[in-house]
Amino acid sequence: MSTIASIVIALVALLHLWFLVLEMFLWDKPAGRRAFGLTPEFATQSKVLAANQGLYNGFLAAGLIWGLFLGAQGLQVKCFFLACVLIAGIYGGLTASRKILWIQAAPAALGLILLSI
């Protein structure tokens, strides 16, 4: 596996850790509301749902980090978690915001491409 692939995977993991922080801890704070374009009322009403979503993003990050720690033996783990991120990003891009395709799906797709070459 190339160093570039490892860097991209690490960046995808860091993005998902940031999503965890935004969704679990900052959702109803100014930074979280600004990031997701939320009204204070909606942020308050959806805070528990967002925290659950953030936890899932944390699991995605943990899986990618685990794959990186496994090194070459972690190829299947990295592919699985990148595929999960890609599918979630495509779904989010189609149902919530097209921006998710670029922020979440595209980096995961790039990681998968880099793993395959």
C-alpha positions in Angstrom: 0.0 0.0 0.0 1.3 3.4 -0.9 2.1 6.2 1.5 -0.4 8.4 -0.4 -3.2 5.8 0.2 -2.3 5.7 3.9 -2.4 9.6 4.1 -5.8 9.7 2.4 -7.2 7.0 4.7 -5.9 8.9 7.7 -7.5 12.1 6.5 -10.8 10.3 6.0 -10.6 8.9 9.5 -9.8 12.4 10.9 -12.8 13.9 9.0 -15.0 11.3 10.6 -13.6 12.1 14.1 -14.4 15.7 13.4 -17.9 14.7 12.3 -18.2 12.9 15.6 -17.2 16.0 17.5 -19.6 18.2 15.5 -22.6 15.9 15.9 -22.1 14.6 19.4 -20.8 17.7 21.2 -21.2 20.8 19.0 -24.6 20.1 17.3 -26.5 22.8 19.2 -23.6 25.2 19.6 -22.8 28.0 17.2 -20.1 26.0 15.4 -22.3 23.0 14.9 -25.3 25.0 13.8 -23.1 26.9 11.3 -21.6 23.7 9.9 -24.9 22.2 9.2 -27.0 25.3 8.6 -29.4 24.6 11.6 -31.7 26.8 13.5 -31.3 26.8 17.2 -34.8 25.2 17.6 -34.1 22.4 15.1 -30.6 21.8 16.7 -32.2 21.4 20.1 -34.9 19.1 18.8 -32.5 16.8 16.9 -29.6 16.8 19.3 -30.1 13.1 20.4 -30.4 11.9 16.8 -27.3 13.8 15.8 -25.3 12.3 18.7 -26.3 8.9 17.5 -25.1 9.8 14.0 -21.9 11.1 15.4 -21.2 7.8 17.2 -21.5 6.0 13.9 -19.0 8.3 12.4 -16.7 7.5 15.3 -17.0 3.8 14.5 -16.1 4.5 10.8 -13.0 6.4 12.0 -12.1 3.6 14.4 -12.3 1.0 11.7 -10.1 3.0 9.3 -7.5 3.6 12.1 -7.6 -0.1 12.9 -6.9 -0.9 9.3 -4.0 1.5 9.2 -2.5 0.0 12.3 -2.7 -3.5 10.7 -0.6 -2.3 7.9 -0.5 -4.5 4.8 -2.6 -7.1 6.6 -5.4 -4.5 7.1 -6.2 -4.2 3.4 -9.6 -5.8 3.7 -10.5 -3.8 6.8 -9.5 -0.5 5.1 -11.5 -1.5 2.0 -14.6 -2.4 4.0 -14.6 0.8 6.1 -13.9 3.0 3.1 -16.7 1.3 1.2 -19.0 2.0 4.2 -18.0 5.7 4.2 -18.5 5.9 0.4 -22.0 4.4 0.6 -22.9 6.6 3.5 -21.6 9.6 1.5 -23.5 8.7 -1.6 -26.7 8.2 0.4 -26.2 11.5 2.2 -25.4 13.3 -1.0 -28.6 12.1 -2.6 -30.9 12.6 0.4 -29.5 15.5 2.5 -26.9 17.7 0.7 -24.9 17.4 -2.5 -22.0 18.8 -0.5 -21.7 15.4 1.3 -20.6 13.8 -2.0 -17.5 16.0 -2.1 -16.7 16.0 1.7 -17.4 12.4 2.5 -17.9 10.2 -0.6 -15.1 11.6 -2.8 -12.2 11.1 -0.3 -13.4 7.6 0.4 -13.6 6.8 -3.3 -10.1 8.2 -3.7 -8.8 6.0 -0.9 -10.3 2.9 -2.5 -8.8 3.8 -5.8 -5.4 4.3 -4.2 -5.7 1.0 -2.4 -6.4 -0.8 -5.7 -3.3 0.5 -7.6 
